[in-house]
Amino acid sequence: MKFIDEVTITISAGKGGNGCVSFRREKYVPRGGPDGGDGGEGGSVIFEASDRKHSLLDFRYRNIFKAEPGKNGSGQNRKGRSGRDLVVETPVGTVLKDPITGEIFADLTEAGQRSIAAKGGRGGKGNAHFVSSTHRTPRFAQEGQPGEERDLKLELKLIADVGLVGLPNAGKSTLIAAVSAARPKIADYPFTTLTPNLGVVQYDDAPPFVIADVPGLIEGAHLGAGLGVRFLKHIERTKLLVHVIDVSQAPADNPPAPFQQIEHELESYSEEMQKKPRIIVLNKTDLLDDSKLLGKIKKSYLELGPPVLLVSALKKEGLRELVRLLTGSLSEMDEQK
């Protein structure tokens, strides 16, 4: 299924029904009073987060949503039926924004969470409401109010605990496939990952957690270069970032250069990224036969501060230790809340 994470739609709440102008007509009653009923309320447009949706693809084929208008009032003080609300299901993690100002109307982060994005119009009052001591036979009624109408930008941000970041071809897709049931496309060329991937990971009896793999970042990603900038929003919600480094391609004069490049892009994109804990994974150790060089590279990364692990996602070496470390780190973060 094609993954769509941004779309702009138009929503219209229902107009309220008109009030009725009517007078009572009964046999042997020469002067029947006004009995016009009120109009019904217009239906609202409501967005609801659902586990059944995983992409905004449906909104590419239907981008106009209208709720039902209220019915007009009628005689004998009968109120018109209110219009039905239109409930629109979106994936969990959908943000509702103004497409021009960027103002956030709602952030649907839990299944079942709802937000009224456009409120239905109020129904007009019938002429029975306007009787007074000086005006016994009002021959007018209120019109129903129009419902709210607006353009709305839907932006999907995946819900994950751990985000994998790194340069293209660092082995992120292979890693997420090795530690979870996710099956991303894997090949030996840059930008294999064209859409985010999610995988569920569990260590022994500990609670499972969700890990996200996003397309590789290149220099200038925060300015729009490459593919990664479009998907950086998918790791904004993560609690922990894992830098995946291709150790076989580490520059001899400055092994931490790939880490520093990615850090620059993350920090340039958002201040929130700077606050997230990091773990460094030196991947593809199976391609580096020189143990002394490997030790030297690891030492240079240890000096950066975050924990450093040597793994081979392809050979599935060091992965249990990685999953244990991720599980423990997430558990500690939850306890500190």
C-alpha positions in Angstrom: 0.0 0.0 0.0 1.3 3.4 -0.9 2.2 5.5 2.2 0.8 9.0 2.3 1.6 11.2 5.3 0.4 14.7 4.3 -2.8 15.8 2.6 -5.0 18.9 2.4 -8.8 18.5 2.4 -11.9 20.7 2.6 -14.5 20.2 5.3 -18.0 21.7 5.6 -20.3 21.3 8.6 -24.1 21.2 7.9 -26.2 24.3 7.8 -28.9 24.6 10.5 -32.5 24.2 9.4 -34.8 27.2 9.0 -37.5 28.0 11.6 -41.1 27.7 10.4 -43.8 30.3 10.1 -47.0 28.6 10.9 -50.4 29.3 12.6 -52.6 26.9 14.4 -55.6 25.8 12.4 -58.2 24.0 14.4 -61.9 23.6 13.9 -64.0 25.9 16.0 -60.9 27.9 17.0 -61.3 31.2 15.2 -57.9 32.6 16.1 -55.1 30.0 16.1 -51.8 31.3 17.5 -48.4 30.8 15.9 -46.9 27.3 16.1 -43.9 27.3 13.8 -41.2 24.9 15.0 -37.5 25.4 15.2 -35.0 24.2 12.6 -32.7 21.3 13.4 -29.0 21.7 14.2 -26.5 21.1 11.4 -24.2 18.1 11.6 -20.6 18.6 12.7 -17.4 17.2 11.1 -15.6 15.1 13.7 -12.2 13.4 13.3 -11.5 10.2 15.2 -8.2 8.4 15.5 -8.4 4.7 14.6 -6.1 1.7 14.7 -7.7 0.5 11.5 -6.0 3.3 9.5 -2.3 3.3 8.8 -1.9 6.0 6.1 -3.7 9.0 4.7 -4.0 7.4 1.3 -7.9 7.4 1.4 -7.9 11.2 1.5 -6.1 11.4 -1.9 -9.2 10.0 -3.5 -11.7 11.9 -1.5 -10.8 15.3 -0.2 -14.2 17.1 0.3 -16.2 16.1 3.4 -19.7 17.5 4.2 -21.9 16.9 7.2 -25.6 16.7 6.8 -27.7 19.9 7.2 -30.5 20.2 9.7 -34.1 19.9 8.6 -36.5 22.8 8.6 -39.0 23.2 11.4 -42.7 22.7 10.7 -46.1 23.5 12.1 -47.5 22.3 15.4 -44.2 23.3 17.0 -42.4 20.4 15.4 -38.6 20.9 15.4 -36.7 19.8 12.3 -34.4 16.8 12.7 -30.7 17.6 13.4 -28.2 16.7 10.7 -26.1 13.6 11.3 -22.5 14.3 12.4 -19.8 13.1 9.9 -17.2 11.0 11.7 -13.9 10.8 9.7 -11.5 8.1 10.7 -7.7 8.9 10.6 -4.6 7.0 11.7 -3.4 7.4 15.2 -0.8 10.1 15.2 -2.7 12.5 12.8 -2.3 16.2 13.4 -5.0 18.6 12.2 -3.5 21.9 11.0 -4.4 25.1 9.3 -2.7 24.8 5.9 -1.8 28.5 5.8 -0.9 29.5 9.3 0.2 26.1 10.6 -2.0 26.4 13.6 -2.7 23.1 15.2 -6.3 22.3 15.9 -5.9 18.8 17.3 -3.3 16.1 17.8 -4.9 12.6 17.8 -2.4 10.4 19.6 -4.7 7.7 21.0 -7.2 5.4 19.4 -10.8 6.6 19.9 -9.7 10.2 20.5 -12.0 12.7 18.8 -11.9 16.3 17.7 -14.7 18.5 16.3 -13.0 20.2 13.3 -16.1 22.0 12.0 -19.2 22.7 14.1 -22.6 22.5 12.6 -24.8 25.6 12.2 -27.5 26.4 14.7 -31.1 25.9 13.7 -33.4 28.9 13.3 -36.2 29.6 15.7 -39.8 29.3 14.5 -42.3 32.1 14.8 -43.8 30.6 18.0 -40.7 32.0 19.8 -41.5 35.6 18.8 -45.0 36.0 20.3 -45.2 39.0 22.7 -48.0 41.1 24.3 -47.6 43.6 21.5 -47.0 41.2 18.7 -49.5 38.3 18.7 -49.0 37.1 15.2 -45.4 37.2 14.1 -45.1 36.3 10.5 -41.3 35.7 10.5 -38.9 33.1 11.7 -35.1 32.8 11.8 -33.0 31.2 9.1 -30.6 28.5 10.1 -27.0 29.4 10.6 -24.3 28.1 8.1 -22.0 25.5 9.4 -18.2 26.1 9.7 -16.2 25.5 6.6 -12.4 25.3 6.2 -9.5 23.8 4.5 -7.6 21.4 6.8 -4.1 19.9 6.5 -3.7 16.4 7.8 -0.2 15.4 8.8 0.6 11.9 10.0 3.4 11.5 12.6 4.0 7.9 13.5 3.8 6.8 17.1 7.1 5.0 18.0 9.3 4.7 21.0 12.6 4.4 19.2 13.7 6.1 16.0 16.6 4.8 13.8 18.6 7.6 12.1 21.6 7.5 9.9 23.1 8.1 6.4 21.7 6.2 3.4 22.8 2.6 3.2 23.8 2.5 6.9 21.8 -0.7 7.4 18.8 0.7 9.2 16.3 -1.4 7.2 18.4 -4.6 7.8 18.5 -3.8 11.5 14.8 -3.3 12.0 14.1 -6.5 10.0 16.5 -8.4 12.3 15.0 -7.2 15.6 11.3 -7.2 14.7 8.8 -8.7 12.3 9.0 -5.6 10.0 9.9 -6.5 6.4 11.2 -3.3 4.7 12.8 -3.3 1.3 16.5 -4.0 1.6 19.1 -3.5 -1.1 22.7 -2.3 -1.5 22.0 1.3 -2.7 21.1 4.6 -1.1 17.5 5.5 -0.4 16.2 2.0 -0.4 13.7 3.1 2.3 11.3 5.4 0.6 8.6 5.3 3.4 8.9 4.9 7.2 8.8 1.4 8.6 7.5 0.3 12.0 8.4 -2.8 13.9 7.5 -4.2 17.3 10.4 -5.4 19.4 10.3 -7.4 22.7 13.0 -8.5 25.1 12.1 -11.5 27.2 9.1 -10.7 29.3 9.5 -6.9 29.2 6.8 -4.8 27.6 7.2 -4.6 23.8 8.2 -1.3 22.2 7.8 0.2 18.7 10.8 1.1 16.6 10.7 3.3 13.5 13.1 3.4 10.5 13.0 6.5 8.3 14.8 7.2 5.0 18.5 8.0 5.3 19.5 11.6 5.9 22.0 13.5 3.7 23.7 16.9 4.2 21.1 19.6 3.9 18.2 17.3 4.8 16.7 19.9 7.1 16.6 22.3 4.2 14.9 19.9 1.9 17.8 17.8 0.4 17.2 14.2 -0.2 14.3 12.2 1.2 14.8 12.4 4.9 13.4 15.8 5.7 10.0 14.8 4.7 10.0 12.0 7.2 11.9 13.6 10.1 8.5 14.4 11.6 8.0 10.7 12.2 10.7 10.6 14.8 9.5 13.7 16.6 7.4 11.6 19.0 10.1 9.0 19.8 11.6 8.8 23.2 15.0 7.6 22.1 17.1 7.9 18.9 19.5 5.3 17.7 22.3 6.4 15.4 23.1 3.6 12.9 26.6 4.0 11.5 28.2 2.0 8.7 31.5 1.3 10.5 33.1 -0.1 7.4 32.8 3.4 5.8 34.0 5.4 8.7 36.5 8.1 7.6 40.0 7.3 8.8 40.8 10.8 9.8 37.5 11.4 11.7 35.5 8.2 12.4 32.6 10.1 14.1 32.0 12.3 11.0 28.7 10.4 10.0 27.3 10.9 13.5 28.2 14.6 13.5 26.6 15.1 10.2 23.3 13.5 11.3 23.4 15.4 14.5 23.7 18.6 12.6 20.6 17.8 10.5 18.5 16.7 13.6 19.4 19.8 15.6 18.8 22.1 12.6 15.3 20.6 12.1 14.0 20.9 15.7 15.2 21.9 19.1 13.2 18.9 20.5 15.6 16.6 18.7 18.4 17.8 20.9 16.7 16.7 24.1 16.3 13.0 23.1 18.7 10.4 24.5 21.0 8.8 21.9 22.5 5.3 21.4 25.2 4.7 18.8 25.1 1.5 16.9 28.3 0.7 14.8 26.8 -1.6 12.2 28.3 -3.9 9.5 31.2 -5.1 11.8 31.3 -8.2 9.6 32.8 -6.0 6.8 35.7 -4.9 8.9 38.3 -7.6 9.6 40.8 -5.3 11.4 40.0 -5.7 15.1 42.4 -3.0 16.1 40.8 -0.5 13.7 37.4 -1.5 15.0 38.5 -0.9 18.6 39.9 2.5 17.6 36.7 3.6 15.9 34.6 2.4 18.9 36.9 4.4 21.3 36.4 7.6 19.2 32.6 7.2 19.4 32.7 6.4 23.2 34.3 9.9 23.7 31.0 11.4 22.3 29.1 10.4 25.4 26.2 8.1 24.3 26.4 4.3 24.8 28.1 2.6 21.8 27.4 -1.0 20.6 29.1 -3.1 17.9 26.6 -5.1 15.8 26.2 -6.9 12.5 22.5 -6.7 11.6 23.2 -9.0 8.6 24.8 -11.7 10.8 22.5 -10.9 13.7 25.5 -10.3 16.0 25.1 -8.0 19.0 21.4 -7.6 18.5 20.3 -9.1 21.8 22.5 -6.7 23.7 21.1 -3.8 21.7 17.4 -4.8 22.4 18.2 -5.3 26.1 19.8 -1.8 26.2 16.8 -0.2 24.4 14.4 -2.0 26.7 16.2 -0.9 29.9 16.6 2.7 28.7 12.9 3.0 27.8 11.9 1.5 31.2 14.1 4.0 33.1 12.6 6.9 31.1 9.1 5.7 32.0 10.0 5.5 35.7 11.3 9.0 35.7 8.0 10.5 34.4 
